[in-house]
Amino acid sequence: MSDIAKLETELLGAVEGAADEAALEAVRISALGKSGSVSALLKTLGAMTPDERKSKGPAINGLKDKVTQAIAARKDALANA
């Protein structure tokens, strides 16, 4: 399992496990905040070779999108509960 896939599993599990909006916000910050895990991966794209960027760029951006969508869905679920 790649690091990106492992991180995705961990983050999506944390989003689903968030009991309230404050916990969900903490997960969002740890993943997508200025020094979050996904943000750190995005920062590495500039140092990659063009070939690495072609292979890893879509995976990293896909991870960001999945986490963002999961957070939004969980936020809606918590608001409706």
C-alpha positions, 0 to 999 in steps of 0.5 A: 500500500502506498503512502498516499493510499495509507494516508487516505485510509487514515484520514477518511477513517478520522473523518467518519469517526468525528463525533461532532463538528469540533472534532471534524474541524480538527481533522480538517486542520490536521489534513488540509491546514497550512501544515497539514499532511495533505498540504505537505504532500502538495508542497512536494510537487514543486520539487519533483521531476516532471515525470514524478509530477505526472504520476503522483500529482493526480493521486495527491490532488485526488486525495485532497478532493476525497478528504474535502468531500468526506469532510463536507458530507460528514459535516452535513450528516452531523448538522442533520443528526 
